């Protein structure tokens, strides 16, 4: 049993980012003034920024591949957790590598750890699967509700953004977003402040006008530390990472539907 399986799914990644956040936001990088305090969101954000993998699209659709390779579909969580770990390592050490090769390298590494062969065909199957992930059931209608309420919607991913033929296009969601942005543009992965700053610049708003929405507490720690607001989709296997001194999301709800309802209410307040 892997460490990711034994302690639960996504919440373990919050510890990775919490441990590295102070180093990622290193001296010389402009910071927001002070540490944002956890408080209720009292005004509508200007732009909603969505993480994609797990937040909008269901990574568990890859379980059959990992079941075939490792005899345990839950290894998909270990693979994703390790890929995030090494993307953050690349940022901390200024040794940028594109997200695709990172994910492929982690799959091969897990093959050696688990004593199973991983072929080029397996890596290619992983890539195809990532490009065709289905949306979580609550996502399409929630995004449409938010867009109808007048919100601007964008995405921010660590993986490349390919608006015309990427996973959001395959999931039928691409037209709901005005921009699909990638951390690869600034060659630093989330939760580095530069990624959120890039979104602010691309959308023409202040960092304080952005609201990051994700299932990953580590992503939201980075967004809040940069000066954004944040909403945690606390799906099954997700919980807030409440450690003194770490900024918290202002909205926590079990579904995007519930988060959308709160944001629409703010829009009409």
Order of alpha helices (4+ residues) and beta strands (2+ residues): alpha-alpha-beta-alpha-alpha-alpha-alpha-alpha-beta-alpha-beta-alpha-beta-alpha-beta-beta-alpha
